[in-house]
Structure formats: C-alpha cells, structure tokens
Amino acid sequence: MSRLILFNKPFGVITQFSSDGMHATLKDFIPLPGVYPAGRLDTDSEGLLILTDDGPLQHRISDPRHKLPKTYWVQVEGVPDEMALEQLRHGVDLNDFVTLPAQARIIDEPAELWLRTPPIRFRKNIPTSWIELIIREGKNRQVRRMTAKTGIPTLRLIRWRIGDWDLDGLAPGEWREIKV
C-alpha cells in the first residue's frame, strides 16, 4: 500500500530533505524514510505539501498535465477590483507564458488561519485583503506573479487544498498519513 502524507509546511521551510545550510527542511518535521514531495512549495509560501513513496502517484499529483486543482488563500496588498479578478479568471500573460484561467474570488480572512512567523509587513495606509485562487497548473512562483501582474501583490500565500486533500486540522509543522 502506498504512503500519502499531508504536511502543513511552515513559512521558511524548504521543500527538500537535504539541508541548504540556511533553512529548516522537511527532515526537521517528517521522520519517515522513503517519502518524497509531490511538487514544490516555495520557501516563503505556506500550506499543503503532499509526500508519498509511490512514484506514479507522485507524478499524478505534481504533473501539470493532470490538471489537479490547487486552492490557494492569498493575502494581497490592496483590494482587488473586478477587473483584476477577471484578469485572473481569464488567464494572465506573464510574458514567458499565459496562465490557464483560474477561479478567483474575494474571501474573508480564513477562520482556520494561523499566525505566521515572521508576520507579513503591515503598512498603515495600505489595506490588505484575501482572495481564493484555484489554479490547475503550478509553475515557478506563478500565483505571486499573477497577482503582481494584476496590481495586487501577494503578501502571504497559503496552499490550502490539492485535489481532494486539504489542511483541515493540521497546524503548521504537523503532518498526517492518510490511506490511499
């Protein structure tokens, strides 16, 4: 039977088991041999990372050709207007590629949210807001690039869900194994 691990990756942790000498790694949180991340999550992003010992499953989860939806909660600088949301919904030209259309909507600050260490920068005269963004690809720093291009730069990025798996009940640094 395959192992599938859901991990709530904290801010500042790199998505690998080997040390880079500067950041915490998966090895600091997950003491299981033989599991590997199915995809990546930037060091300055938080949230769901899936690990498995099953190569074909790892490929199905991480390969963009399978178009598994990924749900992000994104705290942005400012308040997105309908034009910014429509750009996200229709695909954003990032110069090196055009993103697939995303689902995008403004949400309240998520109730399940945890404090981040360190906290995001706070600017007294610039409001922040939250959007839920669902994409079916996942290229390098894609969500950050999309929001920046639409005029609402990302301040905090949390991946909440991949396909049917989510972070419900997992605090930062916690993991659980599920049956597949």
Backbone as CSV, one residue per row, in Angstrom:
resi,resn,N_x,N_y,N_z,CA_x,CA_y,CA_z,C_x,C_y,C_z
1,MET,0.843,-1.182,0.000,0.000,0.000,0.000,0.886,1.243,0.000
2,SER,0.485,2.232,-0.741,1.241,3.491,-0.838,1.062,4.328,0.413
3,ARG,2.099,5.085,0.741,2.012,6.050,1.835,1.705,7.414,1.226
4,LEU,0.804,8.152,1.857,0.488,9.512,1.441,0.471,10.375,2.698
5,ILE,1.323,11.385,2.711,1.493,12.257,3.866,1.021,13.654,3.500
6,LEU,0.146,14.215,4.317,-0.261,15.615,4.175,0.523,16.405,5.217
7,PHE,1.226,17.428,4.774,2.087,18.216,5.650,1.746,19.691,5.512
8,ASN,1.604,20.375,6.648,1.384,21.822,6.633,2.757,22.481,6.750
9,LYS,3.321,22.829,5.608,4.663,23.395,5.550,4.663,24.822,6.081
10,PRO,5.456,25.067,7.123,5.543,26.437,7.633,6.344,27.352,6.706
11,PHE,6.154,28.638,6.883,6.945,29.656,6.199,8.423,29.415,6.513
12,GLY,9.286,29.541,5.523,10.719,29.453,5.734,11.309,28.065,5.631
13,VAL,10.480,27.054,5.399,10.965,25.678,5.273,11.146,25.368,3.789
14,ILE,12.283,24.759,3.438,12.491,24.392,2.034,11.904,23.017,1.769
15,THR,11.430,22.826,0.551,10.731,21.604,0.163,11.719,20.537,-0.296
16,GLN,12.603,20.165,0.601,13.550,19.080,0.348,14.027,18.550,1.689
17,PHE,14.615,17.362,1.663,15.107,16.744,2.898,16.558,17.115,3.188
18,SER,17.312,17.490,2.158,18.721,17.844,2.380,18.832,19.321,2.732
19,SER,19.805,19.631,3.573,19.969,20.986,4.083,20.646,21.889,3.061
20,ASP,20.238,23.140,3.051,20.936,24.151,2.260,21.797,25.024,3.180
21,GLY,21.788,24.702,4.470,22.580,25.434,5.437,21.942,26.713,5.941
22,MET,20.760,27.058,5.418,20.116,28.320,5.801,18.692,28.155,6.315
23,HIS,18.010,27.109,5.892,16.594,26.946,6.195,16.318,25.597,6.846
24,ALA,15.197,25.525,7.554,14.697,24.235,8.009,14.300,23.417,6.782
25,THR,14.323,22.104,6.913,13.978,21.224,5.800,12.851,20.280,6.216
26,LEU,12.379,19.493,5.281,11.345,18.502,5.578,11.838,17.492,6.614
27,LYS,13.123,17.217,6.620,13.716,16.277,7.566,13.512,16.732,9.018
28,ASP,13.399,18.047,9.226,13.182,18.581,10.570,11.765,18.315,11.085
29,PHE,10.859,17.916,10.210,9.458,17.737,10.591,8.926,16.326,10.348
30,ILE,9.437,15.655,9.325,8.866,14.373,8.898,9.935,13.291,9.008
31,PRO,9.864,12.456,10.059,10.901,11.446,10.296,10.644,10.119,9.575
32,LEU,10.103,10.190,8.377,9.751,8.969,7.660,10.701,8.743,6.492
33,PRO,11.318,7.580,6.415,12.197,7.297,5.267,11.381,6.953,4.028
34,GLY,11.928,7.295,2.871,11.352,6.824,1.614,10.177,7.602,1.073
35,VAL,9.803,8.725,1.680,8.735,9.549,1.107,9.361,10.799,0.487
36,TYR,8.722,11.271,-0.574,9.248,12.417,-1.313,8.104,13.364,-1.666
37,PRO,8.413,14.659,-1.774,7.348,15.621,-2.092,6.787,15.409,-3.497
38,ALA,5.484,15.540,-3.595,4.798,15.516,-4.888,4.576,16.973,-5.277
39,GLY,5.603,17.591,-5.837,5.554,19.003,-6.186,6.364,19.819,-5.200
40,ARG,6.297,21.118,-5.379,7.085,22.031,-4.563,6.181,23.098,-3.962
41,LEU,6.729,23.778,-2.982,6.079,24.949,-2.401,7.221,25.859,-1.985
42,ASP,7.238,27.068,-2.511,8.345,27.991,-2.256,8.613,28.160,-0.771
43,THR,9.834,28.490,-0.443,10.253,28.690,0.943,9.391,29.741,1.632
44,ASP,9.020,30.798,0.909,8.229,31.873,1.511,6.725,31.663,1.366
45,SER,6.317,30.456,0.979,4.903,30.086,0.934,4.640,29.058,2.023
46,GLU,3.377,28.935,2.387,2.975,28.035,3.465,1.916,27.078,2.937
47,GLY,1.666,26.041,3.728,0.499,25.230,3.458,0.775,23.825,2.995
48,LEU,-0.202,23.280,2.290,-0.242,21.862,1.970,0.880,21.432,1.043
49,LEU,1.612,20.445,1.524,2.594,19.740,0.728,2.265,18.263,0.889
50,ILE,2.189,17.559,-0.217,1.896,16.131,-0.186,3.187,15.376,-0.443
51,LEU,3.416,14.347,0.366,4.580,13.477,0.187,4.081,12.051,0.021
52,THR,4.820,11.264,-0.744,4.437,9.879,-0.969,5.668,9.033,-1.262
53,ASP,5.506,7.723,-1.130,6.561,6.788,-1.510,6.230,6.108,-2.837
54,ASP,5.155,6.540,-3.482,4.647,5.937,-4.712,4.968,6.858,-5.894
55,GLY,5.957,6.451,-6.707,6.393,7.277,-7.837,5.281,7.652,-8.808
56,PRO,4.475,6.688,-9.292,3.388,7.056,-10.203,2.365,8.005,-9.557
57,LEU,2.060,7.809,-8.279,1.139,8.717,-7.585,1.772,10.100,-7.456
58,GLN,3.026,10.151,-7.114,3.751,11.415,-7.018,3.656,12.170,-8.350
59,HIS,3.826,11.452,-9.448,3.745,12.052,-10.781,2.331,12.574,-11.063
60,ARG,1.311,11.782,-10.738,-0.081,12.213,-10.987,-0.431,13.466,-10.198
61,ILE,0.092,13.580,-8.976,-0.217,14.744,-8.145,0.517,15.980,-8.641
62,SER,1.771,15.836,-9.028,2.595,17.005,-9.321,2.639,17.422,-10.782
63,ASP,2.355,16.531,-11.704,2.484,16.867,-13.118,1.326,17.756,-13.569
64,PRO,1.629,18.958,-14.104,0.571,19.879,-14.539,-0.338,19.304,-15.620
65,ARG,0.135,18.282,-16.353,-0.716,17.705,-17.400,-1.966,17.054,-16.824
66,HIS,-1.930,16.676,-15.548,-3.089,16.049,-14.923,-4.072,17.081,-14.392
67,LYS,-3.660,18.346,-14.358,-4.522,19.490,-14.034,-5.292,19.326,-12.720
68,LEU,-4.620,18.800,-11.709,-5.213,18.691,-10.382,-5.398,20.100,-9.819
69,PRO,-6.606,20.474,-9.410,-6.802,21.846,-8.901,-6.065,22.067,-7.586
70,LYS,-5.458,23.233,-7.485,-4.751,23.648,-6.270,-5.410,24.933,-5.781
71,THR,-5.850,24.920,-4.525,-6.538,26.070,-3.939,-5.586,26.825,-3.029
72,TYR,-5.464,28.108,-3.296,-4.595,28.978,-2.511,-5.420,30.057,-1.838
73,TRP,-5.044,30.387,-0.615,-5.547,31.574,0.061,-4.429,32.594,-0.039
74,VAL,-4.732,33.735,-0.616,-3.707,34.720,-0.918,-4.058,36.048,-0.262
75,GLN,-3.211,36.493,0.639,-3.372,37.827,1.209,-2.634,38.773,0.283
76,VAL,-3.354,39.761,-0.218,-2.782,40.685,-1.191,-2.779,42.108,-0.647
77,GLU,-1.926,42.889,-1.236,-1.848,44.300,-0.882,-2.940,45.031,-1.666
78,GLY,-3.763,45.764,-0.945,-4.863,46.467,-1.592,-6.117,45.617,-1.630
79,VAL,-7.098,46.123,-2.342,-8.377,45.424,-2.503,-8.591,45.215,-3.996
80,PRO,-8.643,43.964,-4.449,-8.804,43.731,-5.886,-10.143,44.249,-6.386
81,ASP,-10.096,44.879,-7.545,-11.347,45.276,-8.182,-11.776,44.157,-9.133
82,GLU,-12.936,44.313,-9.720,-13.470,43.268,-10.591,-12.568,43.039,-11.802
83,MET,-11.911,44.088,-12.283,-11.015,43.947,-13.436,-9.838,43.020,-13.106
84,ALA,-9.251,43.168,-11.921,-8.141,42.301,-11.514,-8.612,40.858,-11.407
85,LEU,-9.785,40.651,-10.806,-10.315,39.296,-10.675,-10.603,38.686,-12.049
86,GLU,-11.137,39.484,-12.958,-11.426,38.994,-14.310,-10.142,38.605,-15.042
87,GLN,-9.072,39.374,-14.858,-7.786,39.003,-15.460,-7.362,37.624,-14.967
88,LEU,-7.470,37.402,-13.668,-7.097,36.102,-13.107,-7.986,34.996,-13.666
89,ARG,-9.259,35.300,-13.834,-10.222,34.292,-14.315,-10.033,33.938,-15.793
90,HIS,-9.445,34.853,-16.556,-9.277,34.614,-17.989,-7.872,34.162,-18.370
91,GLY,-6.939,34.217,-17.439,-5.545,33.876,-17.740,-4.726,35.152,-17.807
92,VAL,-3.538,35.092,-17.237,-2.681,36.269,-17.143,-1.435,36.048,-17.990
93,ASP,-1.112,37.029,-18.833,0.099,36.958,-19.642,1.281,37.356,-18.770
94,LEU,2.138,36.384,-18.471,3.298,36.625,-17.617,4.580,36.773,-18.438
95,ASN,4.413,37.088,-19.711,5.499,37.281,-20.674,6.107,35.968,-21.146
96,ASP,6.507,35.074,-20.242,7.072,33.795,-20.685,5.989,32.737,-20.933
97,PHE,4.781,32.964,-20.425,3.637,32.103,-20.714,2.366,32.810,-20.262
98,VAL,1.240,32.331,-20.776,-0.072,32.821,-20.347,-0.675,31.736,-19.470
99,THR,-1.107,32.122,-18.264,-1.671,31.139,-17.344,-3.006,30.630,-17.859
100,LEU,-3.359,29.452,-17.422,-4.698,28.958,-17.692,-5.684,29.794,-16.875
101,PRO,-6.938,29.856,-17.293,-7.923,30.571,-16.480,-7.987,29.987,-15.071
102,ALA,-8.146,30.862,-14.098,-8.232,30.458,-12.696,-9.605,30.812,-12.155
103,GLN,-9.966,30.193,-11.060,-11.133,30.645,-10.309,-10.600,31.641,-9.291
104,ALA,-11.226,32.786,-9.182,-10.746,33.826,-8.270,-11.930,34.542,-7.650
105,ARG,-11.853,34.680,-6.326,-12.895,35.421,-5.633,-12.322,36.010,-4.353
106,ILE,-12.899,37.117,-3.942,-12.520,37.726,-2.671,-13.152,36.901,-1.556
107,ILE,-12.380,36.667,-0.490,-12.896,35.929,0.668,-12.576,36.712,1.939
108,ASP,-13.289,36.388,3.004,-12.921,36.919,4.310,-11.635,36.242,4.750
109,GLU,-10.944,36.847,5.711,-9.763,36.191,6.255,-10.186,34.817,6.759
110,PRO,-9.508,33.758,6.306,-9.935,32.400,6.679,-9.948,32.177,8.187
111,ALA,-11.018,31.562,8.675,-11.162,31.287,10.110,-10.109,30.297,10.600
112,GLU,-9.654,29.408,9.709,-8.685,28.376,10.079,-7.254,28.901,10.106
113,LEU,-7.078,30.184,9.847,-5.751,30.767,9.683,-4.942,30.770,10.971
114,TRP,-3.675,30.517,10.863,-2.734,30.542,11.970,-1.848,31.780,11.828
115,LEU,-1.195,32.162,12.912,-0.252,33.269,12.859,0.986,32.824,12.093
116,ARG,1.548,33.745,11.340,2.767,33.434,10.607,3.964,34.041,11.327
117,THR,5.067,33.300,11.354,6.302,33.808,11.920,7.359,33.793,10.822
118,PRO,7.877,34.959,10.443,7.525,36.289,10.918,6.221,36.751,10.277
119,PRO,5.552,37.723,10.910,4.311,38.233,10.317,4.600,38.994,9.025
120,ILE,3.561,39.165,8.213,3.731,39.959,6.988,3.976,41.406,7.372
121,ARG,4.520,42.153,6.434,4.735,43.579,6.708,3.379,44.276,6.751
122,PHE,3.244,45.188,7.658,1.995,45.933,7.810,2.249,47.376,7.419
123,ARG,1.397,47.912,6.555,1.522,49.306,6.159,0.222,50.005,6.507
124,LYS,0.335,50.974,7.370,-0.821,51.650,7.951,-1.813,52.186,6.912
125,ASN,-1.319,52.711,5.819,-2.187,53.364,4.837,-2.573,52.487,3.652
126,ILE,-2.142,51.235,3.653,-2.479,50.343,2.543,-3.217,49.130,3.096
127,PRO,-4.489,48.969,2.727,-5.246,47.824,3.241,-4.780,46.523,2.598
128,THR,-5.117,45.433,3.238,-4.884,44.125,2.639,-6.221,43.414,2.537
129,SER,-6.261,42.431,1.686,-7.468,41.617,1.557,-7.048,40.204,1.176
130,TRP,-8.012,39.305,1.181,-7.766,37.898,0.874,-8.531,37.487,-0.373
131,ILE,-7.898,36.694,-1.202,-8.589,36.073,-2.325,-8.350,34.571,-2.271
132,GLU,-9.305,33.838,-2.792,-9.122,32.412,-3.008,-8.846,32.247,-4.491
133,LEU,-7.766,31.566,-4.804,-7.364,31.373,-6.189,-7.193,29.878,-6.422
134,ILE,-7.882,29.353,-7.424,-7.774,27.937,-7.766,-7.173,27.842,-9.159
135,ILE,-6.010,27.194,-9.225,-5.320,27.028,-10.499,-5.138,25.548,-10.784
136,ARG,-4.857,25.231,-12.054,-4.668,23.837,-12.448,-3.287,23.623,-13.073
137,GLU,-2.410,24.527,-12.767,-1.014,24.347,-13.157,-0.202,24.660,-11.920
138,GLY,0.974,25.093,-12.006,1.754,25.375,-10.812,3.192,25.649,-11.167
139,LYS,3.390,26.589,-12.043,4.748,26.919,-12.461,5.422,27.786,-11.397
140,ASN,6.709,27.940,-11.519,7.517,28.635,-10.527,6.956,30.021,-10.177
141,ARG,6.596,30.184,-8.898,6.100,31.450,-8.338,4.900,32.004,-9.116
142,GLN,4.118,31.112,-9.686,3.024,31.511,-10.561,1.995,32.394,-9.881
143,VAL,1.506,32.013,-8.712,0.458,32.805,-8.052,0.985,34.199,-7.735
144,ARG,2.192,34.289,-7.212,2.783,35.597,-6.901,2.910,36.456,-8.155
145,ARG,3.326,35.837,-9.232,3.477,36.584,-10.489,2.114,37.035,-11.031
146,MET,1.108,36.164,-10.898,-0.236,36.510,-11.386,-0.806,37.708,-10.629
147,THR,-0.710,37.659,-9.303,-1.290,38.763,-8.529,-0.523,40.055,-8.750
148,ALA,0.793,39.968,-8.839,1.591,41.173,-9.090,1.220,41.786,-10.432
149,LYS,1.048,40.957,-11.441,0.719,41.448,-12.788,-0.652,42.122,-12.816
150,THR,-1.544,41.716,-11.931,-2.888,42.315,-11.907,-2.989,43.467,-10.903
151,GLY,-1.849,43.867,-10.327,-1.832,45.045,-9.472,-2.146,44.810,-8.009
152,ILE,-2.159,43.544,-7.592,-2.435,43.213,-6.184,-1.351,42.257,-5.687
153,PRO,-0.184,42.770,-5.348,0.929,41.898,-4.972,0.613,41.009,-3.776
154,THR,1.139,39.793,-3.822,0.958,38.819,-2.749,1.795,39.193,-1.536
155,LEU,1.156,39.167,-0.370,1.849,39.360,0.893,2.034,38.035,1.626
156,ARG,1.038,37.165,1.501,1.083,35.867,2.164,0.382,34.856,1.263
157,LEU,0.990,33.684,1.129,0.458,32.674,0.220,0.373,31.336,0.949
158,ILE,-0.852,30.808,1.004,-1.107,29.537,1.686,-1.811,28.595,0.713
159,ARG,-1.191,27.440,0.469,-1.888,26.435,-0.346,-2.746,25.619,0.619
160,TRP,-4.053,25.680,0.439,-4.996,25.026,1.337,-5.382,23.630,0.845
161,ARG,-5.477,23.455,-0.457,-6.001,22.190,-0.991,-5.278,21.820,-2.288
162,ILE,-5.106,20.501,-2.476,-4.672,19.933,-3.755,-5.647,18.809,-4.050
163,GLY,-6.401,18.936,-5.127,-7.409,17.922,-5.440,-8.378,17.761,-4.292
164,ASP,-8.504,16.547,-3.764,-9.431,16.269,-2.665,-8.786,16.393,-1.286
165,TRP,-7.482,16.661,-1.218,-6.762,16.720,0.051,-6.611,18.157,0.517
166,ASP,-6.815,18.392,1.816,-6.654,19.748,2.339,-5.988,19.721,3.709
167,LEU,-5.792,20.905,4.256,-5.078,21.075,5.526,-5.966,21.003,6.752
168,ASP,-7.217,20.730,6.581,-8.148,20.777,7.707,-7.589,20.021,8.914
169,GLY,-7.452,20.720,10.034,-6.994,20.116,11.277,-5.485,20.029,11.448
170,LEU,-4.718,20.519,10.496,-3.258,20.454,10.596,-2.675,21.838,10.884
171,ALA,-1.993,21.973,11.989,-1.293,23.218,12.315,0.037,23.245,11.557
172,PRO,0.657,24.405,11.408,1.957,24.466,10.741,2.961,23.517,11.397
173,GLY,3.668,22.763,10.561,4.656,21.808,11.048,4.088,20.435,11.349
174,GLU,2.752,20.292,11.311,2.130,18.994,11.582,1.889,18.240,10.276
175,TRP,1.834,16.924,10.393,1.541,16.073,9.249,0.671,14.900,9.694
176,ARG,0.002,14.313,8.727,-0.745,13.086,8.998,-0.674,12.198,7.760
177,GLU,-0.719,10.913,8.045,-0.728,9.941,6.967,-2.165,9.539,6.692
178,ILE,-2.502,9.442,5.406,-3.865,9.037,5.046,-3.781,7.798,4.149
179,LYS,-4.852,7.061,4.105,-4.938,5.847,3.309,-5.263,6.222,1.864
180,VAL,-4.599,5.550,0.942,-4.913,5.740,-0.493,-5.136,4.413,-1.151
